[in-house]
Amino acid sequence: MKTILITGAGTGMGRATAQTLSQHKDVSLVLMGRRKDKLDAVLAELNHQENHVAVSVDIGNRTSFRKGLTSISPEERDIVALFANAGIGGENAYGDDDRWDEILRTNLNGTYISIMETLPYLKASKQAFKHILMTSSCLARFGVPNYTAYCTSKTGLLGLTRSLAVELASDKILVNSLCPGWVETEMAQQGIQLLADRMGQDYQTTYDQQMGFVPLERMSLPQEVGNLVDFLFSGKQNSISGQGIDINNGSWMQ
Ligand SMILES: NC(=O)c1ccc[n+]([C@@H]2O[C@H](COP(=O)([O-])OP(=O)(O)OC[C@H]3O[C@@H](n4cnc5c(N)ncnc54)[C@H](OP(=O)(O)O)[C@@H]3O)[C@@H](O)[C@H]2O)c1
């Protein structure tokens, strides 16, 4: 049985990815996030439910992550992949209430902690190829105003991806990041609502305006991200490493 860790598994893309990966009967998923009730709800809807576990962790806290990981007896498992997907969004502004530290602590430090705590077990796996996949963002590709912390954190993940891809190549660990554009999740809905409030208009009008900037005029579905992760981890490819993989309906092109 192969074990795959997913952070941010209680909602959005993490949840959709868990649903997709649970279709494989030889896969055991470890669902990680802070809210145990959300993780348990996802666990209840998975295929081969008895194979999977839900563990509450705060990725921004090394002790919390390690405690959660230790609780699932990682040394007795064959951990073949980590989907380091958890993150927080929203704006920040310099001053007393700046969210800079909170966003960097979660998105950048938290992803680093998730990877480094999992790494010894990935290295121990005898699988021919192992995987670390982070969730960056199209906001690592272009800037938007008032998102300095978010853009910085997600751009930082691309540096982490490239450095680790080289460092871990001899361990046959493929390291990549996803760079999604808008994906229909709670985080995107909050982002649209924030813009709507700022412009003093309703959600739907703002949604339509934002989709007007996207060539395919749509948000991705979380399941599409799940399908992409499934492919990257499937063994159908063992060549993609060190990449930021764009899934954005054409909103940014290389
Ligand atoms: N939706 C988009 O349009 C979009 C676009 C580009 C990139 N992204 C990125 O995609 C990833 C997934 O986001 P999503 O869209 O699926 O939004 P989401 O539904 O808000 O998911 C984020 C998940 O991260 C978890 N999380 C946040 N802080 C955490 C912490 N300190 N420790 C452990 N877990 C934590 C949350 O669970 P708890 O609150 O229970 O901990 C939640 O399940 C994020 O990294 C986000 O930045 C999203």
The ligand as a Gaussian input file, in Angstrom:
#p B3LYP/6-31G(d) Opt

LIG

0 1
 N       -8.777000      28.789000      -5.324000
 C       -7.957000      29.450000      -6.096000
 O       -8.395000      30.198000      -6.983000
 C       -6.452000      29.254000      -5.958000
 C       -5.638000      29.689000      -7.004000
 C       -4.262000      29.495000      -6.915000
 C       -3.719000      28.860000      -5.815000
 N       -4.534000      28.448000      -4.798000
 C       -3.899000      27.737000      -3.684000
 O       -4.463000      26.433000      -3.626000
 C       -4.306000      25.889000      -2.319000
 C       -5.629000      25.272000      -1.899000
 O       -6.569000      26.309000      -1.764000
 P       -8.125000      26.156000      -2.091000
 O       -8.446000      27.040000      -3.216000
 O       -8.487000      24.728000      -2.150000
 O       -8.736000      26.907000      -0.809000
 P       -9.289000      26.389000       0.568000
 O      -10.528000      25.591000       0.340000
 O       -9.364000      27.587000       1.436000
 O       -8.166000      25.381000       1.086000
 C       -7.055000      25.749000       1.851000
 C       -6.803000      24.631000       2.852000
 O       -5.589000      24.874000       3.556000
 C       -5.772000      24.514000       4.915000
 N       -4.880000      25.310000       5.752000
 C       -4.774000      26.655000       5.807000
 N       -3.881000      27.019000       6.733000
 C       -3.392000      25.866000       7.273000
 C       -2.452000      25.579000       8.299000
 N       -1.790000      26.550000       8.954000
 N       -2.195000      24.284000       8.589000
 C       -2.843000      23.280000       7.947000
 N       -3.754000      23.491000       6.970000
 C       -4.021000      24.770000       6.655000
 C       -7.242000      24.812000       5.205000
 O       -7.772000      23.993000       6.229000
 P       -7.884000      24.460000       7.757000
 O       -8.376000      25.875000       7.734000
 O       -8.831000      23.491000       8.359000
 O       -6.511000      24.329000       8.315000
 C       -7.914000      24.495000       3.874000
 O       -8.409000      23.178000       3.856000
 C       -3.811000      27.040000      -1.451000
 O       -2.420000      26.915000      -1.247000
 C       -4.110000      28.274000      -2.291000
 O       -3.241000      29.345000      -1.989000
 C       -5.881000      28.629000      -4.847000

